[in-house]
Amino acid sequence: MHMFNAITHSQIYVLDQDEALDFYVGKLDLEVNADVDMGFMRWLTVSVPGHPERQILLEKPGAPAMSEETAQQVRELVTKGAMGGHLIFSTDDCRKTYETLLGRGVEFTEEPTDRPYGTDCGLRDPFGNHIRFTQLKA
């Protein structure tokens, strides 16, 4: 028997949750799982459609988890792409997905590239988080 049986939530920092929704739902076609005003924070999660068992918390740096001074430092690091925010998605057709997202105005850091494990490419969200998607070899 294992102690754990799933990873249910991962977290990345975003600087504006409404802008994050526009990007992750509007451009990447993810779906909202939860959007709850908890008073002290907005709990906002998204996931790949049909896969709510693995959710991404789009968290805005700030209270109650950190002071305003720390939150400002985190915001600066996110913007520089230095916070370690990484998401990797799988896709059935890397090049087609790339063309679709390019048409939606998504900015890429790397075009689809053939690798030993498959084809993948890279982009950044509007805040500096790194995103890749991969079409694995059969």
C-alpha positions as CSV (number, residue, x, y, z in Angstrom):
1,M,0.0,0.0,0.0
2,H,1.3,3.4,-1.0
3,M,0.9,6.5,1.3
4,F,-0.4,8.6,-1.6
5,N,-2.5,7.7,-4.7
6,A,-2.5,10.9,-6.7
7,I,-1.3,14.4,-7.2
8,T,-4.5,16.5,-7.2
9,H,-3.2,20.1,-7.3
10,S,-0.1,21.9,-8.5
11,Q,0.4,25.7,-8.1
12,I,1.9,28.5,-10.2
13,Y,2.0,32.2,-9.4
14,V,0.1,34.6,-11.7
15,L,0.0,38.4,-11.3
16,D,-3.6,38.8,-12.4
17,Q,-6.1,36.1,-12.0
18,D,-8.6,37.5,-14.6
19,E,-5.8,37.8,-17.2
20,A,-4.7,34.2,-16.2
21,L,-8.3,33.0,-17.0
22,D,-8.2,34.8,-20.4
23,F,-4.9,33.0,-21.2
24,Y,-5.4,29.5,-19.7
25,V,-9.1,29.2,-20.5
26,G,-9.5,31.6,-23.5
27,K,-6.3,30.6,-25.4
28,L,-5.2,27.2,-24.1
29,D,-8.8,25.8,-23.8
30,L,-8.4,24.6,-20.2
31,E,-11.5,24.6,-18.0
32,V,-12.2,26.2,-14.7
33,N,-12.6,23.7,-11.8
34,A,-13.0,26.2,-9.0
35,D,-13.3,30.0,-8.7
36,V,-14.1,30.8,-5.1
37,D,-13.7,34.0,-3.2
38,M,-12.4,32.8,0.2
39,G,-12.2,36.4,1.5
40,F,-8.5,36.3,2.2
41,M,-7.8,34.9,-1.3
42,R,-9.4,33.8,-4.6
43,W,-9.0,30.0,-5.0
44,L,-8.8,29.6,-8.8
45,T,-8.0,26.3,-10.4
46,V,-8.0,25.0,-14.0
47,S,-7.4,21.7,-15.6
48,V,-7.3,19.9,-19.0
49,P,-10.9,19.3,-20.1
50,G,-12.2,16.0,-18.8
51,H,-9.3,15.6,-16.3
52,P,-10.3,17.4,-13.1
53,E,-8.2,15.0,-11.1
54,R,-5.1,17.1,-11.8
55,Q,-5.8,20.8,-11.1
56,I,-3.5,23.9,-11.5
57,L,-3.9,26.6,-8.8
58,L,-3.4,30.0,-10.4
59,E,-2.3,31.8,-7.2
60,K,-1.8,35.5,-6.9
61,P,1.2,36.3,-4.6
62,G,0.1,38.0,-1.4
63,A,-1.7,37.7,1.9
64,P,-2.2,35.6,3.9
65,A,0.7,33.4,2.7
66,M,3.2,36.3,2.5
67,S,3.8,39.9,3.4
68,E,3.3,42.6,0.8
69,E,7.1,43.1,0.7
70,T,7.7,39.4,-0.1
71,A,4.8,39.4,-2.5
72,Q,6.4,42.2,-4.5
73,Q,9.7,40.2,-4.6
74,V,7.8,37.1,-5.8
75,R,6.0,39.2,-8.5
76,E,9.4,40.5,-9.8
77,L,10.8,36.9,-9.9
78,V,7.7,35.6,-11.7
79,T,8.0,38.4,-14.3
80,K,11.7,37.4,-14.9
81,G,10.7,33.7,-15.4
82,A,12.8,32.9,-12.3
83,M,10.1,31.4,-10.0
84,G,10.4,27.9,-11.4
85,G,6.8,27.9,-12.6
86,H,6.7,25.1,-15.2
87,L,3.8,23.3,-16.8
88,I,4.2,20.5,-19.3
89,F,1.2,19.3,-21.3
90,S,0.8,16.4,-23.7
91,T,-0.9,16.7,-27.1
92,D,-1.7,14.4,-30.0
93,D,-0.4,16.8,-32.6
94,C,2.3,19.3,-31.5
95,R,2.5,21.1,-34.8
96,K,-1.3,21.6,-35.2
97,T,-1.6,22.8,-31.6
98,Y,1.3,25.2,-32.2
99,E,-0.4,26.6,-35.3
100,T,-3.7,27.0,-33.5
101,L,-2.2,28.8,-30.5
102,L,0.0,31.0,-32.8
103,G,-3.3,32.1,-34.5
104,R,-4.6,33.0,-31.1
105,G,-1.7,35.3,-30.4
106,V,0.3,33.1,-28.1
107,E,4.0,34.0,-28.0
108,F,6.3,31.0,-28.3
109,T,9.9,30.7,-27.0
110,E,10.6,27.7,-29.1
111,E,9.0,26.3,-32.2
112,P,8.0,22.6,-32.5
113,T,11.3,20.6,-32.4
114,D,11.8,16.9,-33.0
115,R,13.5,15.2,-30.0
116,P,14.4,11.6,-29.1
117,Y,11.1,11.3,-27.1
118,G,8.8,13.1,-29.5
119,T,8.0,16.7,-30.7
120,D,7.7,19.6,-28.3
121,C,7.8,23.3,-28.1
122,G,7.9,26.1,-25.5
123,L,6.0,29.2,-24.6
124,R,5.5,31.6,-21.7
125,D,2.3,32.7,-20.1
126,P,1.6,36.5,-19.8
127,F,3.4,36.5,-16.4
128,G,6.6,34.6,-17.2
129,N,5.8,31.0,-16.3
130,H,7.3,28.4,-18.7
131,I,4.9,26.1,-20.6
132,R,5.8,23.2,-22.9
133,F,3.7,20.7,-24.7
134,T,4.8,17.4,-26.1
135,Q,3.7,14.9,-28.7
136,L,5.3,11.7,-27.5
137,K,6.6,9.1,-29.9
138,A,4.4,6.0,-30.1
